[in-house]
Amino acid sequence: MAKITVDFERCKGCGLCTTACPKKIVEISKERRNSKGYYTAVCVDGDACIGCAMCATMCPDCAIVVEK
């Protein structure tokens, strides 16, 4: 089973990962901000992740790691 890990301090909340996810399980959080003030990406359903790593590929800040 795949697992998405987001480095919250590196994420700037650009949303590119949300558009790349084929399962639509990556969203921008409206509750949690990092120390720079950005709302960051979160995986809302880790069990549905297929490990395609499209979110990590699209991330310009390399803030997402997908582990299988």
N, CA, C and O atoms as a Tinker XYZ file with bonds, in Angstrom:
   272  protein
     1  N      0.841000   -1.179000    0.000000    73     2
     2  CA     0.000000    0.000000    0.000000    64     1     3
     3  C      0.887000    1.243000    0.000000    63     2     4     5
     4  O      1.886000    1.298000    0.717000    81     3
     5  N      0.526000    2.220000   -0.789000    73     3     6
     6  CA     1.307000    3.448000   -0.922000    64     5     7
     7  C      0.955000    4.441000    0.180000    63     6     8     9
     8  O     -0.131000    4.403000    0.757000    81     7
     9  N      1.902000    5.326000    0.451000    73     7    10
    10  CA     1.697000    6.351000    1.462000    64     9    11
    11  C      2.291000    7.655000    0.959000    63    10    12    13
    12  O      3.423000    7.685000    0.474000    81    11
    13  N      1.525000    8.733000    1.073000    73    11    14
    14  CA     1.997000   10.060000    0.679000    64    13    15
    15  C      2.471000   10.791000    1.927000    63    14    16    17
    16  O      1.772000   10.836000    2.939000    81    15
    17  N      3.664000   11.362000    1.840000    73    15    18
    18  CA     4.184000   12.187000    2.921000    64    17    19
    19  C      4.453000   13.580000    2.366000    63    18    20    21
    20  O      5.184000   13.730000    1.387000    81    19
    21  N      3.862000   14.603000    2.990000    73    19    22
    22  CA     4.051000   15.982000    2.558000    64    21    23
    23  C      4.940000   16.692000    3.574000    63    22    24    25
    24  O      4.663000   16.679000    4.773000    81    23
    25  N      6.011000   17.311000    3.082000    73    23    26
    26  CA     6.860000   18.142000    3.933000    64    25    27
    27  C      6.164000   19.497000    4.037000    63    26    28    29
    28  O      6.274000   20.327000    3.135000    81    27
    29  N      5.457000   19.714000    5.128000    73    27    30
    30  CA     4.615000   20.892000    5.276000    64    29    31
    31  C      5.391000   22.196000    5.200000    63    30    32    33
    32  O      4.851000   23.202000    4.740000    81    31
    33  N      6.628000   22.204000    5.633000    73    31    34
    34  CA     7.419000   23.438000    5.590000    64    33    35
    35  C      7.892000   23.776000    4.180000    63    34    36    37
    36  O      8.154000   24.942000    3.886000    81    35
    37  N      8.005000   22.786000    3.309000    73    35    38
    38  CA     8.417000   23.040000    1.926000    64    37    39
    39  C      7.234000   23.381000    1.030000    63    38    40    41
    40  O      7.395000   24.080000    0.029000    81    39
    41  N      6.049000   22.895000    1.379000    73    39    42
    42  CA     4.862000   23.078000    0.555000    64    41    43
    43  C      4.404000   24.535000    0.589000    63    42    44    45
    44  O      4.306000   25.141000    1.657000    81    43
    45  N      4.122000   25.090000   -0.596000    73    43    46
    46  CA     3.608000   26.457000   -0.657000    64    45    47
    47  C      2.148000   26.507000   -1.085000    63    46    48    49
    48  O      1.606000   27.584000   -1.339000    81    47
    49  N      1.514000   25.348000   -1.164000    73    47    50
    50  CA     0.082000   25.290000   -1.441000    64    49    51
    51  C     -0.304000   25.705000   -2.847000    63    50    52    53
    52  O     -1.373000   26.284000   -3.042000    81    51
    53  N      0.535000   25.428000   -3.830000    73    51    54
    54  CA     0.255000   25.852000   -5.207000    64    53    55
    55  C     -0.903000   25.084000   -5.824000    63    54    56    57
    56  O     -1.576000   25.602000   -6.715000    81    55
    57  N     -1.149000   23.859000   -5.368000    73    55    58
    58  CA    -2.281000   23.076000   -5.848000    64    57    59
    59  C     -2.019000   22.222000   -7.073000    63    58    60    61
    60  O     -2.934000   21.549000   -7.548000    81    59
    61  N     -0.810000   22.223000   -7.599000    73    59    62
    62  CA    -0.516000   21.402000   -8.770000    64    61    63
    63  C     -0.714000   19.919000   -8.480000    63    62    64    65
    64  O     -1.142000   19.167000   -9.355000    81    63
    65  N     -0.412000   19.502000   -7.275000    73    63    66
    66  CA    -0.579000   18.099000   -6.903000    64    65    67
    67  C     -2.040000   17.691000   -6.898000    63    66    68    69
    68  O     -2.370000   16.548000   -7.212000    81    67
    69  N     -2.911000   18.613000   -6.546000    73    67    70
    70  CA    -4.335000   18.297000   -6.488000    64    69    71
    71  C     -4.903000   18.034000   -7.875000    63    70    72    73
    72  O     -5.803000   17.209000   -8.030000    81    71
    73  N     -4.393000   18.720000   -8.872000    73    71    74
    74  CA    -4.878000   18.518000  -10.233000    64    73    75
    75  C     -4.267000   17.281000  -10.869000    63    74    76    77
    76  O     -4.849000   16.713000  -11.794000    81    75
    77  N     -3.109000   16.855000  -10.394000    73    75    78
    78  CA    -2.411000   15.708000  -10.977000    64    77    79
    79  C     -2.923000   14.374000  -10.444000    63    78    80    81
    80  O     -2.776000   13.354000  -11.117000    81    79
    81  N     -3.508000   14.355000   -9.274000    73    79    82
    82  CA    -3.930000   13.100000   -8.646000    64    81    83
    83  C     -5.126000   12.486000   -9.379000    63    82    84    85
    84  O     -6.187000   13.106000   -9.452000    81    83
    85  N     -4.965000   11.276000   -9.921000    73    83    86
    86  CA    -6.081000   10.649000  -10.641000    64    85    87
    87  C     -7.223000   10.204000   -9.717000    63    86    88    89
    88  O     -8.360000   10.057000  -10.166000    81    87
    89  N     -6.930000    9.993000   -8.449000    73    87    90
    90  CA    -7.954000    9.579000   -7.479000    64    89    91
    91  C     -8.592000   10.767000   -6.756000    63    90    92    93
    92  O     -9.568000   10.602000   -6.024000    81    91
    93  N     -8.035000   11.970000   -6.967000    73    91    94
    94  CA    -8.535000   13.202000   -6.339000    64    93    95
    95  C     -8.557000   13.109000   -4.818000    63    94    96    97
    96  O     -9.526000   13.509000   -4.172000    81    95
    97  N     -7.474000   12.574000   -4.258000    73    95    98
    98  CA    -7.389000   12.437000   -2.797000    64    97    99
    99  C     -6.404000   13.424000   -2.174000    63    98   100   101
   100  O     -6.232000   13.438000   -0.956000    81    99
   101  N     -5.763000   14.241000   -2.993000    73    99   102
   102  CA    -4.854000   15.269000   -2.481000    64   101   103
   103  C     -5.578000   16.605000   -2.570000    63   102   104   105
   104  O     -6.059000   16.996000   -3.633000    81   103
   105  N     -5.647000   17.296000   -1.447000    73   103   106
   106  CA    -6.340000   18.578000   -1.373000    64   105   107
   107  C     -5.482000   19.586000   -0.628000    63   106   108   109
   108  O     -4.535000   19.220000    0.068000    81   107
   109  N     -5.823000   20.848000   -0.779000    73   107   110
   110  CA    -5.156000   21.901000   -0.016000    64   109   111
   111  C     -5.951000   22.093000    1.272000    63   110   112   113
   112  O     -7.155000   22.349000    1.244000    81   111
   113  N     -5.264000   21.966000    2.388000    73   111   114
   114  CA    -5.906000   22.077000    3.700000    64   113   115
   115  C     -6.359000   23.511000    3.947000    63   114   116   117
   116  O     -5.643000   24.457000    3.618000    81   115
   117  N     -7.515000   23.667000    4.508000    73   115   118
   118  CA    -8.019000   24.987000    4.906000    64   117   119
   119  C     -7.919000   25.178000    6.413000    63   118   120   121
   120  O     -8.394000   26.179000    6.952000    81   119
   121  N     -7.296000   24.208000    7.097000    73   119   122
   122  CA    -7.210000   24.253000    8.547000    64   121   123
   123  C     -5.801000   24.467000    9.063000    63   122   124   125
   124  O     -5.609000   25.066000   10.121000    81   123
   125  N     -4.822000   23.986000    8.331000    73   123   126
   126  CA    -3.448000   23.979000    8.839000    64   125   127
   127  C     -2.537000   24.804000    7.936000    63   126   128   129
   128  O     -2.521000   24.612000    6.720000    81   127
   129  N     -1.783000   25.719000    8.532000    73   127   130
   130  CA    -0.811000   26.517000    7.790000    64   129   131
   131  C      0.593000   26.169000    8.260000    63   130   132   133
   132  O      0.797000   25.779000    9.409000    81   131
   133  N      1.551000   26.314000    7.363000    73   131   134
   134  CA     2.941000   26.099000    7.781000    64   133   135
   135  C      3.503000   27.399000    8.349000    63   134   136   137
   136  O      2.778000   28.388000    8.460000    81   135
   137  N      4.770000   27.408000    8.705000    73   135   138
   138  CA     5.364000   28.583000    9.354000    64   137   139
   139  C      5.456000   29.788000    8.421000    63   138   140   141
   140  O      5.619000   30.917000    8.883000    81   139
   141  N      5.353000   29.555000    7.113000    73   139   142
   142  CA     5.385000   30.660000    6.145000    64   141   143
   143  C      3.996000   31.220000    5.874000    63   142   144   145
   144  O      3.851000   32.223000    5.175000    81   143
   145  N      2.973000   30.570000    6.430000    73   143   146
   146  CA     1.606000   31.048000    6.283000    64   145   147
   147  C      0.828000   30.418000    5.156000    63   146   148   149
   148  O     -0.296000   30.839000    4.880000    81   147
   149  N      1.391000   29.417000    4.490000    73   147   150
   150  CA     0.709000   28.752000    3.383000    64   149   151
   151  C     -0.168000   27.615000    3.890000    63   150   152   153
   152  O      0.215000   26.874000    4.796000    81   151
   153  N     -1.346000   27.487000    3.295000    73   151   154
   154  CA    -2.140000   26.284000    3.490000    64   153   155
   155  C     -1.466000   25.200000    2.666000    63   154   156   157
   156  O     -1.107000   25.435000    1.512000    81   155
   157  N     -1.291000   24.036000    3.231000    73   155   158
   158  CA    -0.488000   23.003000    2.584000    64   157   159
   159  C     -1.332000   21.846000    2.060000    63   158   160   161
   160  O     -2.504000   21.703000    2.410000    81   159
   161  N     -0.720000   21.035000    1.225000    73   159   162
   162  CA    -1.381000   19.860000    0.659000    64   161   163
   163  C     -1.493000   18.763000    1.712000    63   162   164   165
   164  O     -0.614000   18.598000    2.558000    81   163
   165  N     -2.584000   18.024000    1.640000    73   163   166
   166  CA    -2.802000   16.867000    2.510000    64   165   167
   167  C     -3.468000   15.760000    1.700000    63   166   168   169
   168  O     -4.173000   16.023000    0.725000    81   167
   169  N     -3.238000   14.541000    2.112000    73   167   170
   170  CA    -3.915000   13.396000    1.515000    64   169   171
   171  C     -5.140000   13.112000    2.380000    63   170   172   173
   172  O     -5.016000   12.857000    3.578000    81   171
   173  N     -6.314000   13.156000    1.774000    73   171   174
   174  CA    -7.547000   12.993000    2.547000    64   173   175
   175  C     -8.007000   11.545000    2.673000    63   174   176   177
   176  O     -8.865000   11.234000    3.499000    81   175
   177  N     -7.428000   10.646000    1.843000    73   175   178
   178  CA    -7.806000    9.233000    1.919000    64   177   179
   179  C     -6.597000    8.377000    1.542000    63   178   180   181
   180  O     -6.451000    7.966000    0.391000    81   179
   181  N     -5.745000    8.116000    2.512000    73   179   182
   182  CA    -4.524000    7.357000    2.270000    64   181   183
   183  C     -4.759000    5.947000    1.759000    63   182   184   185
   184  O     -3.919000    5.407000    1.039000    81   183
   185  N     -5.875000    5.343000    2.115000    73   183   186
   186  CA    -6.178000    3.982000    1.667000    64   185   187
   187  C     -6.486000    3.917000    0.169000    63   186   188   189
   188  O     -6.335000    2.864000   -0.450000    81   187
   189  N     -6.913000    5.027000   -0.408000    73   187   190
   190  CA    -7.259000    5.053000   -1.832000    64   189   191
   191  C     -6.056000    5.340000   -2.727000    63   190   192   193
   192  O     -6.157000    5.247000   -3.950000    81   191
   193  N     -4.929000    5.685000   -2.130000    73   191   194
   194  CA    -3.732000    6.019000   -2.907000    64   193   195
   195  C     -3.226000    4.788000   -3.664000    63   194   196   197
   196  O     -3.086000    3.708000   -3.090000    81   195
   197  N     -2.955000    4.967000   -4.960000    73   195   198
   198  CA    -2.467000    3.867000   -5.796000    64   197   199
   199  C     -0.959000    3.922000   -6.002000    63   198   200   201
   200  O     -0.392000    3.043000   -6.652000    81   199
   201  N     -0.303000    4.940000   -5.458000    73   199   202
   202  CA     1.153000    5.039000   -5.535000    64   201   203
   203  C      1.685000    5.455000   -6.896000    63   202   204   205
   204  O      2.822000    5.126000   -7.235000    81   203
   205  N      0.897000    6.165000   -7.675000    73   203   206
   206  CA     1.327000    6.556000   -9.024000    64   205   207
   207  C      2.397000    7.645000   -9.006000    63   206   208   209
   208  O      3.134000    7.796000   -9.981000    81   207
   209  N      2.495000    8.402000   -7.918000    73   207   210
   210  CA     3.483000    9.465000   -7.707000    64   209   211
   211  C      3.301000   10.658000   -8.644000    63   210   212   213
   212  O      4.236000   11.434000   -8.839000    81   211
   213  N      2.132000   10.812000   -9.215000    73   211   214
   214  CA     1.870000   11.978000  -10.064000    64   213   215
   215  C      1.921000   13.261000   -9.242000    63   214   216   217
   216  O      2.382000   14.293000   -9.730000    81   215
   217  N      1.455000   13.205000   -8.012000    73   215   218
   218  CA     1.489000   14.386000   -7.146000    64   217   219
   219  C      2.926000   14.823000   -6.889000    63   218   220   221
   220  O      3.242000   16.011000   -6.953000    81   219
   221  N      3.787000   13.863000   -6.600000    73   219   222
   222  CA     5.199000   14.164000   -6.331000    64   221   223
   223  C      5.907000   14.659000   -7.577000    63   222   224   225
   224  O      6.776000   15.527000   -7.495000    81   223
   225  N      5.543000   14.114000   -8.731000    73   223   226
   226  CA     6.152000   14.542000   -9.986000    64   225   227
   227  C      5.796000   15.988000  -10.309000    63   226   228   229
   228  O      6.631000   16.733000  -10.823000    81   227
   229  N      4.583000   16.385000  -10.015000    73   227   230
   230  CA     4.121000   17.742000  -10.326000    64   229   231
   231  C      4.597000   18.788000   -9.325000    63   230   232   233
   232  O      4.590000   19.978000   -9.639000    81   231
   233  N      5.005000   18.382000   -8.147000    73   231   234
   234  CA     5.371000   19.333000   -7.092000    64   233   235
   235  C      6.662000   20.077000   -7.451000    63   234   236   237
   236  O      7.720000   19.455000   -7.556000    81   235
   237  N      6.588000   21.397000   -7.641000    73   235   238
   238  CA     7.787000   22.160000   -7.999000    64   237   239
   239  C      8.765000   22.321000   -6.842000    63   238   240   241
   240  O      9.925000   22.676000   -7.055000    81   239
   241  N      8.308000   22.064000   -5.622000    73   239   242
   242  CA     9.156000   22.229000   -4.445000    64   241   243
   243  C      9.651000   20.914000   -3.873000    63   242   244   245
   244  O     10.312000   20.900000   -2.834000    81   243
   245  N      9.341000   19.807000   -4.538000    73   243   246
   246  CA     9.742000   18.470000   -4.065000    64   245   247
   247  C      9.309000   18.245000   -2.624000    63   246   248   249
   248  O     10.059000   17.698000   -1.816000    81   247
   249  N      8.085000   18.675000   -2.311000    73   247   250
   250  CA     7.577000   18.563000   -0.944000    64   249   251
   251  C      6.804000   17.274000   -0.700000    63   250   252   253
   252  O      6.380000   17.012000    0.426000    81   251
   253  N      6.615000   16.458000   -1.753000    73   251   254
   254  CA     5.823000   15.232000   -1.610000    64   253   255
   255  C      6.683000   14.019000   -1.915000    63   254   256   257
   256  O      7.395000   13.975000   -2.919000    81   255
   257  N      6.604000   13.030000   -1.025000    73   255   258
   258  CA     7.290000   11.758000   -1.207000    64   257   259
   259  C      6.231000   10.661000   -1.166000    63   258   260   261
   260  O      5.376000   10.646000   -0.280000    81   259
   261  N      6.293000    9.746000   -2.129000    73   259   262
   262  CA     5.373000    8.618000   -2.167000    64   261   263
   263  C      6.170000    7.360000   -1.870000    63   262   264   265
   264  O      7.132000    7.033000   -2.566000    81   263
   265  N      5.751000    6.660000   -0.823000    73   263   266
   266  CA     6.412000    5.416000   -0.421000    64   265   267
   267  C      5.477000    4.253000   -0.709000    63   266   268   269
   268  O      4.274000    4.328000   -0.461000    81   267
   269  N      6.049000    3.177000   -1.237000    73   267   270
   270  CA     5.224000    2.005000   -1.540000    64   269   271
   271  C      5.437000    0.923000   -0.511000    63   270   272
   272  O      4.825000   -0.142000   -0.599000    81   271
